[in-house]
Amino acid sequence: MSDYAQLKEQELSVTADELEASEEFPPKPDERYPSFPDALRQVERFDPKEKCINCKKPGYYYPADKAYAPGHCYSEEGKREFQSISSCCEFCFDHMFAEPEDASV
């Protein structure tokens, strides 16, 4: 999978292809949802006007255990925060506020 800087720049469909090839994406929450890579392609085609202020990708909600791609909001709280307060997707938020690697290891 690409690094954060590259993911911010590449098309969501390219990220979807990478996720599919690696098989590292969240399971479908239920049958109403497409697979996560297919959801990314749909978001790219639809191109919602609400964009993340950091990665500039459209924001979208897909329940998961973590953020898998730019624009991804995976929790109800993150979705509400994106839509009403920060306009920062959980993918970018989690990257910006990640715990620094332990330098002593």
N, CA, C and O atoms as a printed pandas DataFrame, in Angstrom:
     atom_number atom_name residue_name chain_id  residue_number  x_coord  y_coord  z_coord
0              1         N          MET        A               1    0.838   -1.182    0.000
1              2        CA          MET        A               1    0.000    0.000    0.000
2              3         C          MET        A               1    0.879    1.240    0.000
3              4         O          MET        A               1    1.946    1.258    0.615
4              5         N          SER        A               2    0.437    2.248   -0.674
5              6        CA          SER        A               2    1.182    3.490   -0.790
6              7         C          SER        A               2    1.286    4.213    0.544
7              8         O          SER        A               2    0.530    3.934    1.474
8              9         N          ASP        A               3    2.239    5.154    0.628
9             10        CA          ASP        A               3    2.355    5.933    1.854
10            11         C          ASP        A               3    1.349    7.087    1.840
11            12         O          ASP        A               3    0.717    7.360    0.819
12            13         N          TYR        A               4    1.213    7.748    2.969
13            14        CA          TYR        A               4    0.205    8.790    3.149
14            15         C          TYR        A               4    0.304    9.888    2.090
15            16         O          TYR        A               4   -0.707   10.253    1.489
16            17         N          ALA        A               5    1.494   10.413    1.854
17            18        CA          ALA        A               5    1.657   11.505    0.886
18            19         C          ALA        A               5    1.209   11.076   -0.510
19            20         O          ALA        A               5    0.550   11.841   -1.213
20            21         N          GLN        A               6    1.560    9.873   -0.906
21            22        CA          GLN        A               6    1.163    9.384   -2.227
22            23         C          GLN        A               6   -0.342    9.156   -2.298
23            24         O          GLN        A               6   -0.971    9.481   -3.305
24            25         N          LEU        A               7   -0.923    8.600   -1.239
25            26        CA          LEU        A               7   -2.363    8.355   -1.217
26            27         C          LEU        A               7   -3.152    9.649   -1.365
27            28         O          LEU        A               7   -4.198    9.668   -2.014
28            29         N          LYS        A               8   -2.654   10.736   -0.765
29            30        CA          LYS        A               8   -3.340   12.020   -0.884
30            31         C          LYS        A               8   -3.390   12.496   -2.329
31            32         O          LYS        A               8   -4.346   13.163   -2.724
32            33         N          GLU        A               9   -2.383   12.167   -3.119
33            34        CA          GLU        A               9   -2.275   12.666   -4.484
34            35         C          GLU        A               9   -2.932   11.769   -5.529
35            36         O          GLU        A               9   -3.375   12.257   -6.568
36            37         N          GLN        A              10   -3.001   10.473   -5.270
37            38        CA          GLN        A              10   -3.506    9.574   -6.311
38            39         C          GLN        A              10   -5.028    9.496   -6.314
39            40         O          GLN        A              10   -5.690    9.804   -5.323
40            41         N          GLU        A              11   -5.554    9.078   -7.445
41            42        CA          GLU        A              11   -6.999    8.919   -7.605
42            43         C          GLU        A              11   -7.511    7.827   -6.663
43            44         O          GLU        A              11   -6.797    6.869   -6.365
44            45         N          LEU        A              12   -8.745    7.979   -6.201
45            46        CA          LEU        A              12   -9.333    6.964   -5.321
46            47         C          LEU        A              12   -9.437    5.609   -6.014
47            48         O          LEU        A              12   -9.324    4.573   -5.359
48            49         N          SER        A              13   -9.648    5.602   -7.324
49            50        CA          SER        A              13   -9.735    4.325   -8.038
50            51         C          SER        A              13   -8.397    3.590   -8.017
51            52         O          SER        A              13   -8.378    2.360   -7.993
52            53         N          VAL        A              14   -7.290    4.309   -8.026
53            54        CA          VAL        A              14   -5.968    3.675   -7.923
54            55         C          VAL        A              14   -5.803    3.087   -6.526
55            56         O          VAL        A              14   -5.307    1.970   -6.372
56            57         N          THR        A              15   -6.216    3.835   -5.513
57            58        CA          THR        A              15   -6.173    3.326   -4.141
58            59         C          THR        A              15   -7.049    2.080   -4.021
59            60         O          THR        A              15   -6.662    1.110   -3.370
60            61         N          ALA        A              16   -8.219    2.104   -4.643
61            62        CA          ALA        A              16   -9.124    0.942   -4.627
62            63         C          ALA        A              16   -8.437   -0.277   -5.241
63            64         O          ALA        A              16   -8.526   -1.378   -4.698
64            65         N          ASP        A              17   -7.757   -0.085   -6.365
65            66        CA          ASP        A              17   -7.037   -1.189   -7.011
66            67         C          ASP        A              17   -5.950   -1.746   -6.098
67            68         O          ASP        A              17   -5.786   -2.962   -5.997
68            69         N          GLU        A              18   -5.204   -0.858   -5.429
69            70        CA          GLU        A              18   -4.146   -1.301   -4.510
70            71         C          GLU        A              18   -4.729   -2.082   -3.343
71            72         O          GLU        A              18   -4.190   -3.117   -2.950
72            73         N          LEU        A              19   -5.833   -1.584   -2.789
73            74        CA          LEU        A              19   -6.463   -2.284   -1.673
74            75         C          LEU        A              19   -6.961   -3.660   -2.100
75            76         O          LEU        A              19   -6.804   -4.639   -1.370
76            77         N          GLU        A              20   -7.557   -3.727   -3.274
77            78        CA          GLU        A              20   -8.029   -5.020   -3.788
78            79         C          GLU        A              20   -6.878   -5.993   -3.968
79            80         O          GLU        A              20   -6.990   -7.162   -3.601
80            81         N          ALA        A              21   -5.778   -5.524   -4.527
81            82        CA          ALA        A              21   -4.628   -6.393   -4.765
82            83         C          ALA        A              21   -4.028   -6.887   -3.452
83            84         O          ALA        A              21   -3.585   -8.032   -3.364
84            85         N          SER        A              22   -4.012   -6.039   -2.444
85            86        CA          SER        A              22   -3.429   -6.415   -1.152
86            87         C          SER        A              22   -4.421   -7.164   -0.270
87            88         O          SER        A              22   -4.033   -7.795    0.713
88            89         N          GLU        A              23   -5.699   -7.092   -0.623
89            90        CA          GLU        A              23   -6.777   -7.676    0.179
90            91         C          GLU        A              23   -6.805   -7.114    1.594
91            92         O          GLU        A              23   -7.245   -7.784    2.529
92            93         N          GLU        A              24   -6.327   -5.866    1.746
93            94        CA          GLU        A              24   -6.308   -5.200    3.051
94            95         C          GLU        A              24   -7.351   -4.092    3.064
95            96         O          GLU        A              24   -7.024   -2.915    2.907
96            97         N          PHE        A              25   -8.588   -4.473    3.249
97            98        CA          PHE        A              25   -9.668   -3.501    3.354
98            99         C          PHE        A              25  -10.729   -4.073    4.280
99           100         O          PHE        A              25  -10.770   -5.282    4.508
100          101         N          PRO        A              26  -11.591   -3.207    4.817
101          102        CA          PRO        A              26  -12.570   -3.685    5.793
102          103         C          PRO        A              26  -13.632   -4.574    5.152
103          104         O          PRO        A              26  -13.938   -4.432    3.969
104          105         N          PRO        A              27  -14.186   -5.483    5.936
105          106        CA          PRO        A              27  -15.290   -6.297    5.421
106          107         C          PRO        A              27  -16.538   -5.435    5.251
107          108         O          PRO        A              27  -16.655   -4.372    5.862
108          109         N          LYS        A              28  -17.456   -5.891    4.430
109          110        CA          LYS        A              28  -18.720   -5.177    4.259
110          111         C          LYS        A              28  -19.468   -5.195    5.593
111          112         O          LYS        A              28  -19.638   -6.259    6.190
112          113         N          PRO        A              29  -19.919   -4.018    6.071
113          114        CA          PRO        A              29  -20.656   -3.987    7.337
114          115         C          PRO        A              29  -21.940   -4.802    7.267
115          116         O          PRO        A              29  -22.320   -5.456    8.238
116          117         N          ASP        A              30  -22.606   -4.762    6.121
117          118        CA          ASP        A              30  -23.768   -5.604    5.854
118          119         C          ASP        A              30  -24.005   -5.589    4.353
119          120         O          ASP        A              30  -23.268   -4.942    3.609
120          121         N          GLU        A              31  -25.017   -6.292    3.916
121          122        CA          GLU        A              31  -25.246   -6.479    2.482
122          123         C          GLU        A              31  -25.654   -5.212    1.740
123          124         O          GLU        A              31  -25.631   -5.188    0.510
124          125         N          ARG        A              32  -26.028   -4.158    2.467
125          126        CA          ARG        A              32  -26.384   -2.898    1.803
126          127         C          ARG        A              32  -25.162   -2.186    1.235
127          128         O          ARG        A              32  -25.291   -1.344    0.347
128          129         N          TYR        A              33  -23.993   -2.514    1.737
129          130        CA          TYR        A              33  -22.762   -1.843    1.320
130          131         C          TYR        A              33  -22.054   -2.606    0.209
131          132         O          TYR        A              33  -22.056   -3.837    0.196
132          133         N          PRO        A              34  -21.447   -1.872   -0.725
133          134        CA          PRO        A              34  -20.554   -2.541   -1.689
134          135         C          PRO        A              34  -19.243   -2.866   -0.982
135          136         O          PRO        A              34  -19.039   -2.447    0.158
136          137         N          SER        A              35  -18.371   -3.591   -1.627
137          138        CA          SER        A              35  -17.046   -3.796   -1.040
138          139         C          SER        A              35  -16.385   -2.427   -0.899
139          140         O          SER        A              35  -16.754   -1.485   -1.600
140          141         N          PHE        A              36  -15.412   -2.311    0.002
141          142        CA          PHE        A              36  -14.766   -1.019    0.214
142          143         C          PHE        A              36  -14.114   -0.488   -1.067
143          144         O          PHE        A              36  -14.301    0.686   -1.387
144          145         N          PRO        A              37  -13.354   -1.306   -1.818
145          146        CA          PRO        A              37  -12.791   -0.779   -3.073
146          147         C          PRO        A              37  -13.876   -0.280   -4.038
147          148         O          PRO        A              37  -13.696    0.753   -4.683
148          149         N          ASP        A              38  -14.994   -0.998   -4.142
149          150        CA          ASP        A              38  -16.080   -0.542   -5.008
150          151         C          ASP        A              38  -16.700    0.757   -4.489
151          152         O          ASP        A              38  -17.098    1.618   -5.274
152          153         N          ALA        A              39  -16.779    0.893   -3.170
153          154        CA          ALA        A              39  -17.296    2.137   -2.586
154          155         C          ALA        A              39  -16.391    3.313   -2.956
155          156         O          ALA        A              39  -16.882    4.398   -3.266
156          157         N          LEU        A              40  -15.069    3.101   -2.924
157          158        CA          LEU        A              40  -14.141    4.164   -3.326
158          159         C          LEU        A              40  -14.377    4.593   -4.770
159          160         O          LEU        A              40  -14.379    5.784   -5.080
160          161         N          ARG        A              41  -14.573    3.629   -5.636
161          162        CA          ARG        A              41  -14.824    3.944   -7.053
162          163         C          ARG        A              41  -16.139    4.719   -7.216
163          164         O          ARG        A              41  -16.228    5.632   -8.037
164          165         N          GLN        A              42  -17.148    4.353   -6.436
165          166        CA          GLN        A              42  -18.426    5.063   -6.503
166          167         C          GLN        A              42  -18.276    6.506   -6.019
167          168         O          GLN        A              42  -18.830    7.427   -6.619
168          169         N          VAL        A              43  -17.531    6.697   -4.943
169          170        CA          VAL        A              43  -17.291    8.048   -4.419
170          171         C          VAL        A              43  -16.570    8.884   -5.474
171          172         O          VAL        A              43  -16.918   10.043   -5.702
172          173         N          GLU        A              44  -15.572    8.295   -6.110
173          174        CA          GLU        A              44  -14.830    9.026   -7.144
174          175         C          GLU        A              44  -15.757    9.420   -8.306
175          176         O          GLU        A              44  -15.673   10.540   -8.810
176          177         N          ARG        A              45  -16.626    8.516   -8.725
177          178        CA          ARG        A              45  -17.551    8.821   -9.820
178          179         C          ARG        A              45  -18.557    9.903   -9.429
179          180         O          ARG        A              45  -18.830   10.818  -10.207
180          181         N          PHE        A              46  -19.101    9.792   -8.225
181          182        CA          PHE        A              46  -20.113   10.740   -7.760
182          183         C          PHE        A              46  -19.485   12.090   -7.411
183          184         O          PHE        A              46  -20.096   13.131   -7.651
184          185         N          ASP        A              47  -18.281   12.086   -6.853
185          186        CA          ASP        A              47  -17.513   13.282   -6.486
186          187         C          ASP        A              47  -18.330   14.265   -5.639
187          188         O          ASP        A              47  -18.629   15.371   -6.090
188          189         N          PRO        A              48  -18.694   13.862   -4.409
189          190        CA          PRO        A              48  -19.449   14.775   -3.533
190          191         C          PRO        A              48  -18.683   16.085   -3.318
191          192         O          PRO        A              48  -17.452   16.104   -3.340
192          193         N          LYS        A              49  -19.419   17.172   -3.113
193          194        CA          LYS        A              49  -18.754   18.468   -2.995
194          195         C          LYS        A              49  -18.069   18.681   -1.655
195          196         O          LYS        A              49  -17.174   19.522   -1.564
196          197         N          GLU        A              50  -18.454   17.951   -0.606
197          198        CA          GLU        A              50  -17.772   18.086    0.678
198          199         C          GLU        A              50  -16.416   17.401    0.595
199          200         O          GLU        A              50  -16.341   16.180    0.453
200          201         N          LYS        A              51  -15.348   18.182    0.684
201          202        CA          LYS        A              51  -13.982   17.656    0.563
202          203         C          LYS        A              51  -13.233   17.861    1.879
203          204         O          LYS        A              51  -13.494   18.809    2.619
204          205         N          CYS        A              52  -12.318   16.973    2.145
205          206        CA          CYS        A              52  -11.443   17.097    3.301
206          207         C          CYS        A              52  -10.516   18.296    3.081
207          208         O          CYS        A              52   -9.961   18.464    1.995
208          209         N          ILE        A              53  -10.354   19.112    4.096
209          210        CA          ILE        A              53   -9.497   20.292    3.968
210          211         C          ILE        A              53   -8.023   19.930    3.838
211          212         O          ILE        A              53   -7.219   20.757    3.409
212          213         N          ASN        A              54   -7.666   18.714    4.201
213          214        CA          ASN        A              54   -6.264   18.311    4.140
214          215         C          ASN        A              54   -5.927   17.555    2.854
215          216         O          ASN        A              54   -5.027   17.963    2.119
216          217         N          CYS        A              55   -6.635   16.460    2.574
217          218        CA          CYS        A              55   -6.298   15.634    1.406
218          219         C          CYS        A              55   -7.065   16.055    0.148
219          220         O          CYS        A              55   -6.734   15.626   -0.958
220          221         N          LYS        A              56   -8.088   16.894    0.320
221          222        CA          LYS        A              56   -8.904   17.398   -0.802
222          223         C          LYS        A              56   -9.732   16.306   -1.480
223          224         O          LYS        A              56  -10.256   16.521   -2.573
224          225         N          LYS        A              57   -9.855   15.141   -0.846
225          226        CA          LYS        A              57  -10.690   14.060   -1.383
226          227         C          LYS        A              57  -12.104   14.210   -0.838
227          228         O          LYS        A              57  -12.301   14.766    0.242
228          229         N          PRO        A              58  -13.093   13.713   -1.589
229          230        CA          PRO        A              58  -14.468   13.758   -1.077
230          231         C          PRO        A              58  -14.583   12.936    0.202
231          232         O          PRO        A              58  -13.996   11.861    0.323
232          233         N          GLY        A              59  -15.344   13.459    1.142
233          234        CA          GLY        A              59  -15.580   12.722    2.374
234          235         C          GLY        A              59  -16.676   11.690    2.181
235          236         O          GLY        A              59  -17.657   11.952    1.486
236          237         N          TYR        A              60  -16.524   10.530    2.781
237          238        CA          TYR        A              60  -17.523    9.467    2.682
238          239         C          TYR        A              60  -17.473    8.626    3.940
239          240         O          TYR        A              60  -16.430    8.508    4.583
240          241         N          TYR        A              61  -18.604    8.045    4.284
241          242        CA          TYR        A              61  -18.716    7.202    5.471
242          243         C          TYR        A              61  -18.788    5.743    5.055
243          244         O          TYR        A              61  -19.582    5.365    4.194
244          245         N          TYR        A              62  -17.946    4.929    5.679
245          246        CA          TYR        A              62  -17.967    3.475    5.498
246          247         C          TYR        A              62  -17.509    2.887    6.826
247          248         O          TYR        A              62  -16.335    3.010    7.178
248          249         N          PRO        A              63  -18.417    2.244    7.579
249          250        CA          PRO        A              63  -18.055    1.720    8.901
250          251         C          PRO        A              63  -16.874    0.746    8.829
251          252         O          PRO        A              63  -16.842   -0.149    7.985
252          253         N          ALA        A              64  -15.917    0.939    9.721
253          254        CA          ALA        A              64  -14.728    0.081    9.755
254          255         C          ALA        A              64  -14.026    0.266   11.096
255          256         O          ALA        A              64  -14.483    1.023   11.953
256          257         N          ASP        A              65  -12.909   -0.438   11.264
257          258        CA          ASP        A              65  -12.131   -0.344   12.492
258          259         C          ASP        A              65  -11.085    0.762   12.451
259          260         O          ASP        A              65  -10.543    1.150   13.485
260          261         N          LYS        A              66  -10.803    1.270   11.250
261          262        CA          LYS        A              66   -9.835    2.354   11.062
262          263         C          LYS        A              66  -10.079    2.951    9.678
263          264         O          LYS        A              66  -10.888    2.437    8.905
264          265         N          ALA        A              67   -9.376    4.033    9.373
265          266        CA          ALA        A              67   -9.487    4.659    8.055
266          267         C          ALA        A              67   -8.531    3.957    7.092
267          268         O          ALA        A              67   -7.374    3.699    7.423
268          269         N          TYR        A              68   -9.032    3.656    5.903
269          270        CA          TYR        A              68   -8.252    2.907    4.928
270          271         C          TYR        A              68   -7.816    3.719    3.716
271          272         O          TYR        A              68   -6.966    3.268    2.949
272          273         N          ALA        A              69   -8.389    4.918    3.529
273          274        CA          ALA        A              69   -8.065    5.697    2.340
274          275         C          ALA        A              69   -8.427    7.161    2.573
275          276         O          ALA        A              69   -9.236    7.461    3.451
276          277         N          PRO        A              70   -7.844    8.070    1.806
277          278        CA          PRO        A              70   -8.188    9.483    1.941
278          279         C          PRO        A              70   -9.690    9.713    1.774
279          280         O          PRO        A              70  -10.340    9.099    0.929
280          281         N          GLY        A              71  -10.221   10.613    2.602
281          282        CA          GLY        A              71  -11.642   10.922    2.589
282          283         C          GLY        A              71  -12.484   10.031    3.485
283          284         O          GLY        A              71  -13.638   10.351    3.773
284          285         N          HIS        A              72  -11.920    8.918    3.928
285          286        CA          HIS        A              72  -12.671    7.906    4.679
286          287         C          HIS        A              72  -12.970    8.365    6.104
287          288         O          HIS        A              72  -12.068    8.739    6.853
288          289         N          CYS        A              73  -14.247    8.330    6.461
289          290        CA          CYS        A              73  -14.706    8.476    7.841
290          291         C          CYS        A              73  -15.303    7.127    8.220
291          292         O          CYS        A              73  -16.231    6.654    7.564
292          293         N          TYR        A              74  -14.785    6.514    9.258
293          294        CA          TYR        A              74  -15.186    5.150    9.611
294          295         C          TYR        A              74  -16.066    5.064   10.845
295          296         O          TYR        A              74  -16.659    4.017   11.105
296          297         N          SER        A              75  -16.164    6.146   11.614
297          298        CA          SER        A              75  -16.998    6.116   12.814
298          299         C          SER        A              75  -18.098    7.170   12.694
299          300         O          SER        A              75  -17.960    8.154   11.968
300          301         N          GLU        A              76  -19.183    6.943   13.415
301          302        CA          GLU        A              76  -20.275    7.930   13.426
302          303         C          GLU        A              76  -19.757    9.279   13.921
303          304         O          GLU        A              76  -20.129   10.325   13.390
304          305         N          GLU        A              77  -18.896    9.249   14.943
305          306        CA          GLU        A              77  -18.349   10.483   15.497
306          307         C          GLU        A              77  -17.500   11.218   14.465
307          308         O          GLU        A              77  -17.606   12.435   14.312
308          309         N          GLY        A              78  -16.657   10.465   13.761
309          310        CA          GLY        A              78  -15.807   11.060   12.731
310          311         C          GLY        A              78  -16.625   11.649   11.592
311          312         O          GLY        A              78  -16.287   12.705   11.057
312          313         N          LYS        A              79  -17.694   10.966   11.226
313          314        CA          LYS        A              79  -18.579   11.463   10.171
314          315         C          LYS        A              79  -19.215   12.784   10.593
315          316         O          LYS        A              79  -19.251   13.739    9.817
316          317         N          ARG        A              80  -19.717   12.834   11.831
317          318        CA          ARG        A              80  -20.339   14.075   12.325
318          319         C          ARG        A              80  -19.310   15.205   12.402
319          320         O          ARG        A              80  -19.598   16.340   12.022
320          321         N          GLU        A              81  -18.120   14.891   12.890
321          322        CA          GLU        A              81  -17.052   15.898   12.983
322          323         C          GLU        A              81  -16.717   16.448   11.596
323          324         O          GLU        A              81  -16.593   17.660   11.421
324          325         N          PHE        A              82  -16.570   15.563   10.619
325          326        CA          PHE        A              82  -16.257   15.988    9.247
326          327         C          PHE        A              82  -17.361   16.893    8.699
327          328         O          PHE        A              82  -17.080   17.941    8.118
328          329         N          GLN        A              83  -18.603   16.489    8.886
329          330        CA          GLN        A              83  -19.723   17.217    8.292
330          331         C          GLN        A              83  -20.045   18.537    8.992
331          332         O          GLN        A              83  -20.529   19.469    8.350
332          333         N          SER        A              84  -19.785   18.630   10.295
333          334        CA          SER        A              84  -20.265   19.815   11.002
334          335         C          SER        A              84  -19.192   20.677   11.667
335          336         O          SER        A              84  -19.467   21.817   12.040
336          337         N          ILE        A              85  -17.982   20.155   11.819
337          338        CA          ILE        A              85  -16.993   20.925   12.575
338          339         C          ILE        A              85  -15.704   21.152   11.800
339          340         O          ILE        A              85  -15.365   22.291   11.478
340          341         N          SER        A              86  -14.988   20.082   11.498
341          342        CA          SER        A              86  -13.606   20.242   11.032
342          343         C          SER        A              86  -13.404   20.144    9.532
343          344         O          SER        A              86  -12.447   20.714    9.006
344          345         N          SER        A              87  -14.268   19.446    8.839
345          346        CA          SER        A              87  -14.073   19.140    7.408
346          347         C          SER        A              87  -12.764   18.391    7.163
347          348         O          SER        A              87  -12.187   18.473    6.079
348          349         N          CYS        A              88  -12.306   17.666    8.171
349          350        CA          CYS        A              88  -11.106   16.837    8.052
350          351         C          CYS        A              88  -11.544   15.381    8.183
351          352         O          CYS        A              88  -12.163   15.001    9.177
352          353         N          CYS        A              89  -11.220   14.565    7.175
353          354        CA          CYS        A              89  -11.604   13.148    7.222
354          355         C          CYS        A              89  -10.811   12.426    8.315
355          356         O          CYS        A              89   -9.768   12.902    8.763
356          357         N          GLU        A              90  -11.324   11.277    8.730
357          358        CA          GLU        A              90  -10.636   10.519    9.776
358          359         C          GLU        A              90   -9.302    9.963    9.289
359          360         O          GLU        A              90   -8.388    9.793   10.095
360          361         N          PHE        A              91   -9.163    9.679    8.009
361          362        CA          PHE        A              91   -7.885    9.212    7.470
362          363         C          PHE        A              91   -6.807   10.253    7.743
363          364         O          PHE        A              91   -5.735    9.913    8.243
364          365         N          CYS        A              92   -7.075   11.507    7.425
365          366        CA          CYS        A              92   -6.094   12.574    7.647
366          367         C          CYS        A              92   -5.931   12.880    9.133
367          368         O          CYS        A              92   -4.814   13.053    9.620
368          369         N          PHE        A              93   -7.062   12.946    9.852
369          370        CA          PHE        A              93   -7.004   13.222   11.284
370          371         C          PHE        A              93   -6.140   12.189   11.992
371          372         O          PHE        A              93   -5.267   12.541   12.785
372          373         N          ASP        A              94   -6.383   10.918   11.707
373          374        CA          ASP        A              94   -5.610    9.853   12.352
374          375         C          ASP        A              94   -4.129    9.946   12.000
375          376         O          ASP        A              94   -3.271    9.669   12.838
376          377         N          HIS        A              95   -3.830   10.333   10.771
377          378        CA          HIS        A              95   -2.429   10.478   10.375
378          379         C          HIS        A              95   -1.780   11.668   11.104
379          380         O          HIS        A              95   -0.660   11.558   11.602
380          381         N          MET        A              96   -2.477   12.783   11.161
381          382        CA          MET        A              96   -1.910   13.990   11.786
382          383         C          MET        A              96   -1.692   13.826   13.283
383          384         O          MET        A              96   -0.758   14.401   13.842
384          385         N          PHE        A              97   -2.550   13.041   13.937
385          386        CA          PHE        A              97   -2.473   12.910   15.383
386          387         C          PHE        A              97   -2.050   11.515   15.843
387          388         O          PHE        A              97   -2.343   11.110   16.968
388          389         N          ALA        A              98   -1.366   10.792   14.973
389          390        CA          ALA        A              98   -0.863    9.458   15.331
390          391         C          ALA        A              98    0.229    9.588   16.386
391          392         O          ALA        A              98    0.973   10.568   16.427
392          393         N          GLU        A              99    0.298    8.590   17.218
393          394        CA          GLU        A              99    1.359    8.546   18.221
394          395         C          GLU        A              99    2.704    8.408   17.503
395          396         O          GLU        A              99    2.829    7.599   16.583
396          397         N          PRO        A             100    3.713    9.190   17.912
397          398        CA          PRO        A             100    5.034    9.033   17.268
398          399         C          PRO        A             100    5.611    7.665   17.559
399          400         O          PRO        A             100    5.366    7.081   18.615
400          401         N          GLU        A             101    6.387    7.159   16.603
401          402        CA          GLU        A             101    7.038    5.870   16.794
402          403         C          GLU        A             101    7.966    5.938   18.002
403          404         O          GLU        A             101    8.603    6.964   18.241
404          405         N          ASP        A             102    8.045    4.862   18.754
405          406        CA          ASP        A             102    8.926    4.827   19.914
406          407         C          ASP        A             102   10.375    4.765   19.420
407          408         O          ASP        A             102   10.783    3.788   18.792
408          409         N          ALA        A             103   11.137    5.805   19.707
409          410        CA          ALA        A             103   12.512    5.922   19.219
410          411         C          ALA        A             103   13.464    4.955   19.908
411          412         O          ALA        A             103   14.563    4.718   19.407
412          413         N          SER        A             104   13.069    4.397   21.037
413          414        CA          SER        A             104   13.976    3.524   21.784
414          415         C          SER        A             104   13.970    2.086   21.281
415          416         O          SER        A             104   14.789    1.284   21.730
416          417         N          VAL        A             105   13.080    1.737   20.369
417          418        CA          VAL        A             105   12.987    0.356   19.901
418          419         C          VAL        A             105   14.049    0.066   18.876
419          420         O          VAL        A             105   14.127   -1.052   18.367
